[in-house]
């Protein structure tokens, strides 16, 4: 009887922890626009570095 209660309690804690983890990741996730802007900026900087090294 006690084992069943512990099992259900621990399963509930596990589910809550997983949901909390997913929600935190979704809330702190950068927007797609920010990611694309950052990627474009990085690519442009790398191309500029290559052009400087070639010259």
C-alpha positions in Angstrom: 0.0 0.0 0.0 2.7 2.4 1.0 4.8 1.5 -2.1 1.8 2.4 -4.4 1.5 5.8 -2.8 5.2 6.5 -3.1 5.1 5.4 -6.7 2.2 7.7 -7.6 3.8 10.6 -5.7 7.1 10.2 -7.4 5.5 9.9 -10.8 3.5 13.1 -10.2 6.8 14.9 -9.2 8.5 13.6 -12.3 5.6 14.8 -14.6 5.6 18.2 -12.9 9.4 18.5 -13.3 9.3 17.6 -17.0 6.5 20.1 -17.7 8.4 22.8 -15.8 11.5 22.1 -17.8 9.6 22.3 -21.1 7.8 25.5 -20.2 11.0 27.2 -19.1 12.7 26.2 -22.4 9.7 27.6 -24.4 9.6 30.8 -22.4 13.4 31.5 -22.7 13.6 30.5 -26.3 14.7 33.3 -28.7 12.2 34.3 -31.4 12.8 33.0 -34.9 13.4 36.6 -36.1 16.2 37.0 -33.6 17.8 33.7 -34.5 17.7 34.5 -38.2 19.2 37.9 -37.7 21.9 36.5 -35.5 22.7 33.8 -38.2 22.8 36.4 -41.0 25.1 38.7 -39.0 27.5 35.8 -38.2 27.6 34.7 -41.9 28.3 38.2 -43.0 31.1 38.6 -40.5 32.7 35.4 -41.6 32.5 36.4 -45.3 34.1 39.8 -44.4 36.9 38.0 -42.6 37.5 35.8 -45.6 37.6 38.8 -47.9 40.1 40.5 -45.7 42.3 37.4 -45.6 42.2 37.0 -49.4 43.3 40.6 -50.0 
